[in-house]
Structures are given as C-alpha cells and as structure tokens.
C-alpha cells in the first residue's frame, strides 16, 4: 500500500495544490486508507499521529520539517482527523450491528 502511495513524484507546496490533488484522484485512495485505519477501531494517539504524518508525507512528498511542511501537515491533519473519526464511528456501529457476541469493544 505504501508503495502505491509513494509512487507520487511531484512535490505539493500550496494549499490550493493540496486541494486540487485531494479532489482529483487521490481522494478515493485517501478515503480507502482512512477507512482501513478506522476499522482498527481504537489505536494509541501516538500511532494515529504517526499514521497521519506518514500519510501526509506520502501524498504530498512534504516533510513536516520543510519550509511549508508544518502548515501543510496541520491543514491536512485538520481535514483528515474528523473524517477518520466519522469513519471510525461508522465502523463501530457496523460492528455492533453484525457482532452477536456478548463482548463488543
């Protein structure tokens, strides 16, 4: 999966470029990745933060330490966190509907 994500070769440096890329092509890939992580249900905060940093770097080729890196990372993280939490809520609801065991996480 990371090989697919890392296959992007262009560097994205402005918020308009981020939005262009997210809305034209990578949106479905990003949603798929977020959905996979959402189905892990609860993960430690440091793992979630590492996931966001790695995903953002893979999609944008921008390091958190670069010139615009902090702004780009913050912008994308601010967008992805609510999406992940919404997908996680839906995943938990699906589990409650399909799980017939006595112990539901």
N, CA and C atoms as a LAMMPS dump frame, in Angstrom:
ITEM: TIMESTEP
0
ITEM: NUMBER OF ATOMS
315
ITEM: BOX BOUNDS ff ff ff
-5.0000000000000000e+02 5.0000000000000000e+02
-5.0000000000000000e+02 5.0000000000000000e+02
-5.0000000000000000e+02 5.0000000000000000e+02
ITEM: ATOMS id mol type element x y z
1 1 1 N 0.83 -1.194 0
2 1 2 C 0 0 0
3 1 3 C 0.869 1.25 0
4 2 1 N 1.938 1.255 0.851
5 2 2 C 2.805 2.431 0.886
6 2 3 C 3.52 2.614 -0.442
7 3 1 N 3.82 1.519 -1.146
8 3 2 C 4.457 1.633 -2.456
9 3 3 C 3.545 2.388 -3.406
10 4 1 N 2.255 2.059 -3.376
11 4 2 C 1.29 2.763 -4.221
12 4 3 C 1.234 4.238 -3.86
13 5 1 N 1.138 4.528 -2.58
14 5 2 C 1.05 5.919 -2.139
15 5 3 C 2.337 6.668 -2.46
16 6 1 N 3.482 6.024 -2.258
17 6 2 C 4.768 6.67 -2.509
18 6 3 C 5.078 6.839 -3.989
19 7 1 N 4.263 6.269 -4.869
20 7 2 C 4.54 6.375 -6.299
21 7 3 C 4.306 7.788 -6.836
22 8 1 N 3.714 8.652 -6.024
23 8 2 C 3.551 10.048 -6.432
24 8 3 C 4.917 10.708 -6.45
25 9 1 N 5.252 11.429 -7.541
26 9 2 C 6.589 12.004 -7.664
27 9 3 C 6.621 13.523 -7.58
28 10 1 N 5.503 14.183 -7.593
29 10 2 C 5.522 15.644 -7.577
30 10 3 C 5.41 16.156 -6.145
31 11 1 N 6.055 17.273 -5.889
32 11 2 C 6.001 17.904 -4.573
33 11 3 C 4.854 18.903 -4.568
34 12 1 N 4.051 18.871 -3.517
35 12 2 C 2.919 19.776 -3.381
36 12 3 C 3.287 20.791 -2.313
37 13 1 N 3.15 22.087 -2.647
38 13 2 C 3.635 23.076 -1.689
39 13 3 C 2.616 24.138 -1.291
40 14 1 N 1.483 24.22 -1.944
41 14 2 C 0.497 25.227 -1.554
42 14 3 C -0.824 24.551 -1.218
43 15 1 N -1.647 25.248 -0.441
44 15 2 C -2.929 24.661 -0.058
45 15 3 C -3.832 24.453 -1.264
46 16 1 N -3.736 25.314 -2.273
47 16 2 C -4.557 25.113 -3.474
48 16 3 C -4.125 23.856 -4.218
49 17 1 N -2.814 23.581 -4.23
50 17 2 C -2.334 22.349 -4.855
51 17 3 C -2.806 21.134 -4.057
52 18 1 N -2.82 21.252 -2.743
53 18 2 C -3.298 20.152 -1.905
54 18 3 C -4.747 19.849 -2.247
55 19 1 N -5.575 20.878 -2.275
56 19 2 C -6.987 20.671 -2.547
57 19 3 C -7.202 20.112 -3.943
58 20 1 N -6.44 20.582 -4.928
59 20 2 C -6.56 20.078 -6.293
60 20 3 C -6.266 18.583 -6.31
61 21 1 N -5.188 18.208 -5.678
62 21 2 C -4.79 16.799 -5.688
63 21 3 C -5.763 15.925 -4.91
64 22 1 N -6.208 16.404 -3.766
65 22 2 C -7.121 15.603 -2.967
66 22 3 C -8.443 15.421 -3.695
67 23 1 N -8.932 16.459 -4.373
68 23 2 C -10.215 16.351 -5.032
69 23 3 C -10.152 15.667 -6.386
70 24 1 N -8.987 15.564 -7.003
71 24 2 C -8.877 14.96 -8.327
72 24 3 C -7.9 13.8 -8.313
73 25 1 N -8.325 12.668 -7.874
74 25 2 C -7.511 11.477 -7.983
75 25 3 C -7.217 10.77 -6.681
76 26 1 N -6.62 11.463 -5.739
77 26 2 C -6.205 10.803 -4.509
78 26 3 C -7.314 10.703 -3.473
79 27 1 N -8.421 11.375 -3.714
80 27 2 C -9.495 11.387 -2.726
81 27 3 C -9.948 9.972 -2.374
82 28 1 N -10.223 9.151 -3.385
83 28 2 C -10.703 7.801 -3.112
84 28 3 C -9.633 6.949 -2.432
85 29 1 N -8.381 7.11 -2.862
86 29 2 C -7.29 6.369 -2.227
87 29 3 C -7.16 6.772 -0.768
88 30 1 N -7.201 8.067 -0.509
89 30 2 C -7.09 8.556 0.863
90 30 3 C -8.26 8.062 1.711
91 31 1 N -9.465 8.108 1.168
92 31 2 C -10.629 7.617 1.912
93 31 3 C -10.507 6.124 2.198
94 32 1 N -9.981 5.37 1.255
95 32 2 C -9.78 3.933 1.456
96 32 3 C -8.792 3.681 2.592
97 33 1 N -7.694 4.418 2.591
98 33 2 C -6.685 4.273 3.645
99 33 3 C -7.273 4.665 5.001
100 34 1 N -7.995 5.787 5.038
101 34 2 C -8.617 6.222 6.294
102 34 3 C -9.635 5.195 6.781
103 35 1 N -10.388 4.6 5.854
104 35 2 C -11.375 3.593 6.226
105 35 3 C -10.694 2.358 6.817
106 36 1 N -9.571 1.958 6.231
107 36 2 C -8.813 0.819 6.782
108 36 3 C -8.365 1.109 8.208
109 37 1 N -7.845 2.302 8.438
110 37 2 C -7.393 2.671 9.785
111 37 3 C -8.591 2.784 10.727
112 38 1 N -9.705 3.291 10.231
113 38 2 C -10.905 3.415 11.058
114 38 3 C -11.378 2.047 11.544
115 39 1 N -11.224 1.032 10.709
116 39 2 C -11.657 -0.309 11.098
117 39 3 C -10.717 -0.972 12.109
118 40 1 N -9.595 -0.331 12.4
119 40 2 C -8.757 -0.802 13.506
120 40 3 C -9.385 -0.419 14.839
121 41 1 N -10.413 0.434 14.758
122 41 2 C -11.144 0.974 15.895
123 41 3 C -10.227 1.817 16.759
124 42 1 N -9.972 1.452 17.966
125 42 2 C -9.162 2.298 18.855
126 42 3 C -7.682 1.976 18.686
127 43 1 N -6.88 3.016 18.424
128 43 2 C -5.428 2.866 18.362
129 43 3 C -4.815 3.961 19.23
130 44 1 N -3.62 3.743 19.742
131 44 2 C -2.983 4.776 20.575
132 44 3 C -2.804 6.086 19.798
133 45 1 N -2.902 7.19 20.501
134 45 2 C -2.794 8.51 19.879
135 45 3 C -1.476 8.685 19.138
136 46 1 N -0.382 8.188 19.714
137 46 2 C 0.911 8.341 19.043
138 46 3 C 0.97 7.54 17.74
139 47 1 N 0.27 6.411 17.684
140 47 2 C 0.206 5.63 16.443
141 47 3 C -0.621 6.382 15.407
142 48 1 N -1.729 6.959 15.852
143 48 2 C -2.573 7.736 14.945
144 48 3 C -1.809 8.943 14.4
145 49 1 N -1.086 9.647 15.257
146 49 2 C -0.297 10.798 14.804
147 49 3 C 0.783 10.374 13.813
148 50 1 N 1.442 9.259 14.084
149 50 2 C 2.466 8.75 13.159
150 50 3 C 1.838 8.37 11.823
151 51 1 N 0.643 7.792 11.871
152 51 2 C -0.077 7.456 10.643
153 51 3 C -0.351 8.711 9.82
154 52 1 N -0.85 9.762 10.476
155 52 2 C -1.144 10.999 9.752
156 52 3 C 0.119 11.592 9.133
157 53 1 N 1.185 11.653 9.906
158 53 2 C 2.432 12.226 9.383
159 53 3 C 2.941 11.437 8.189
160 54 1 N 2.906 10.114 8.281
161 54 2 C 3.408 9.27 7.187
162 54 3 C 2.511 9.381 5.959
163 55 1 N 1.216 9.405 6.159
164 55 2 C 0.273 9.513 5.046
165 55 3 C 0.418 10.859 4.35
166 56 1 N 0.509 11.927 5.126
167 56 2 C 0.665 13.261 4.546
168 56 3 C 1.962 13.347 3.759
169 57 1 N 3.024 12.82 4.314
170 57 2 C 4.305 12.846 3.609
171 57 3 C 4.226 12.036 2.314
172 58 1 N 3.56 10.899 2.35
173 58 2 C 3.441 10.06 1.159
174 58 3 C 2.612 10.727 0.066
175 59 1 N 1.547 11.42 0.45
176 59 2 C 0.688 12.063 -0.544
177 59 3 C 1.27 13.365 -1.072
178 60 1 N 2.018 14.071 -0.25
179 60 2 C 2.493 15.401 -0.655
180 60 3 C 3.983 15.461 -0.924
181 61 1 N 4.734 14.496 -0.463
182 61 2 C 6.198 14.497 -0.525
183 61 3 C 6.761 15.698 0.228
184 62 1 N 6.026 16.184 1.197
185 62 2 C 6.464 17.314 2.014
186 62 3 C 6.74 16.796 3.416
187 63 1 N 7.918 17.068 3.901
188 63 2 C 8.296 16.676 5.25
189 63 3 C 7.754 17.699 6.244
190 64 1 N 7.441 17.232 7.438
191 64 2 C 6.964 18.125 8.499
192 64 3 C 8.007 19.192 8.822
193 65 1 N 9.269 18.88 8.571
194 65 2 C 10.369 19.801 8.874
195 65 3 C 10.664 20.789 7.754
196 66 1 N 10.018 20.651 6.6
197 66 2 C 10.328 21.515 5.456
198 66 3 C 9.75 22.919 5.637
199 67 1 N 10.022 23.783 4.657
200 67 2 C 9.637 25.197 4.739
201 67 3 C 8.144 25.383 5.014
202 68 1 N 7.297 24.781 4.207
203 68 2 C 5.845 24.897 4.393
204 68 3 C 5.264 23.649 5.042
205 69 1 N 6.118 22.754 5.473
206 69 2 C 5.676 21.46 5.969
207 69 3 C 4.708 21.519 7.128
208 70 1 N 4.99 22.355 8.111
209 70 2 C 4.114 22.419 9.278
210 70 3 C 2.721 22.902 8.911
211 71 1 N 2.641 23.909 8.044
212 71 2 C 1.338 24.425 7.625
213 71 3 C 0.57 23.379 6.824
214 72 1 N 1.254 22.736 5.897
215 72 2 C 0.605 21.721 5.069
216 72 3 C 0.154 20.549 5.932
217 73 1 N 1.014 20.092 6.822
218 73 2 C 0.659 18.973 7.695
219 73 3 C -0.52 19.323 8.591
220 74 1 N -0.511 20.509 9.154
221 74 2 C -1.61 20.928 10.023
222 74 3 C -2.917 21.017 9.246
223 75 1 N -2.862 21.599 8.038
224 75 2 C -4.061 21.741 7.216
225 75 3 C -4.649 20.381 6.874
226 76 1 N -3.808 19.474 6.405
227 76 2 C -4.306 18.15 6.038
228 76 3 C -4.769 17.355 7.251
229 77 1 N -4.045 17.47 8.33
230 77 2 C -4.426 16.75 9.546
231 77 3 C -5.768 17.261 10.068
232 78 1 N -5.973 18.58 9.998
233 78 2 C -7.248 19.166 10.429
234 78 3 C -8.417 18.667 9.589
235 79 1 N -8.145 18.291 8.343
236 79 2 C -9.186 17.748 7.467
237 79 3 C -9.367 16.252 7.726
238 80 1 N -8.266 15.536 7.887
239 80 2 C -8.337 14.079 7.989
240 80 3 C -8.83 13.569 9.338
241 81 1 N -8.548 14.272 10.419
242 81 2 C -8.951 13.792 11.748
243 81 3 C -10.469 13.631 11.86
244 82 1 N -11.273 14.638 11.503
245 82 2 C -12.722 14.443 11.606
246 82 3 C -13.237 13.343 10.667
247 83 1 N -12.623 13.218 9.498
248 83 2 C -13.035 12.163 8.565
249 83 3 C -12.749 10.795 9.182
250 84 1 N -11.549 10.628 9.736
251 84 2 C -11.197 9.359 10.375
252 84 3 C -12.136 9.053 11.536
253 85 1 N -12.428 10.029 12.348
254 85 2 C -13.303 9.799 13.499
255 85 3 C -14.716 9.441 13.05
256 86 1 N -15.198 10.062 11.988
257 86 2 C -16.516 9.725 11.444
258 86 3 C -16.519 8.294 10.896
259 87 1 N -15.484 7.943 10.145
260 87 2 C -15.382 6.584 9.608
261 87 3 C -15.258 5.56 10.737
262 88 1 N -14.55 5.909 11.798
263 88 2 C -14.397 5.007 12.945
264 88 3 C -15.74 4.803 13.645
265 89 1 N -16.517 5.872 13.79
266 89 2 C -17.843 5.755 14.395
267 89 3 C -18.716 4.82 13.571
268 90 1 N -18.683 4.977 12.251
269 90 2 C -19.463 4.097 11.371
270 90 3 C -18.989 2.655 11.472
271 91 1 N -17.683 2.445 11.562
272 91 2 C -17.138 1.089 11.688
273 91 3 C -17.592 0.447 12.998
274 92 1 N -17.62 1.225 14.061
275 92 2 C -18.062 0.702 15.355
276 92 3 C -19.551 0.376 15.325
277 93 1 N -20.335 1.209 14.641
278 93 2 C -21.767 0.934 14.505
279 93 3 C -21.992 -0.335 13.693
280 94 1 N -21.21 -0.525 12.617
281 94 2 C -21.31 -1.749 11.815
282 94 3 C -21.003 -2.968 12.674
283 95 1 N -19.971 -2.864 13.497
284 95 2 C -19.578 -3.971 14.357
285 95 3 C -20.689 -4.31 15.343
286 96 1 N -21.311 -3.3 15.91
287 96 2 C -22.399 -3.531 16.861
288 96 3 C -23.577 -4.219 16.189
289 97 1 N -23.839 -3.887 14.927
290 97 2 C -24.958 -4.489 14.207
291 97 3 C -24.674 -5.927 13.788
292 98 1 N -23.42 -6.244 13.51
293 98 2 C -23.095 -7.572 12.995
294 98 3 C -22.55 -8.522 14.047
295 99 1 N -22.097 -8.012 15.158
296 99 2 C -21.498 -8.86 16.188
297 99 3 C -22.594 -9.413 17.091
298 100 1 N -22.615 -10.733 17.207
299 100 2 C -23.623 -11.375 18.054
300 100 3 C -23.002 -11.943 19.323
301 101 1 N -21.792 -11.514 19.6
302 101 2 C -21.131 -11.994 20.811
303 101 3 C -21.506 -11.106 21.992
304 102 1 N -21.15 -11.555 23.163
305 102 2 C -21.53 -10.792 24.356
306 102 3 C -20.543 -9.682 24.69
307 103 1 N -19.367 -9.676 24.061
308 103 2 C -18.343 -8.668 24.352
309 103 3 C -18.088 -7.832 23.112
310 104 1 N -18.671 -6.654 23.054
311 104 2 C -18.443 -5.731 21.943
312 104 3 C -17.523 -4.634 22.448
313 105 1 N -16.404 -4.371 21.729
314 105 2 C -15.471 -3.325 22.203
315 105 3 C -16.104 -1.963 22.279
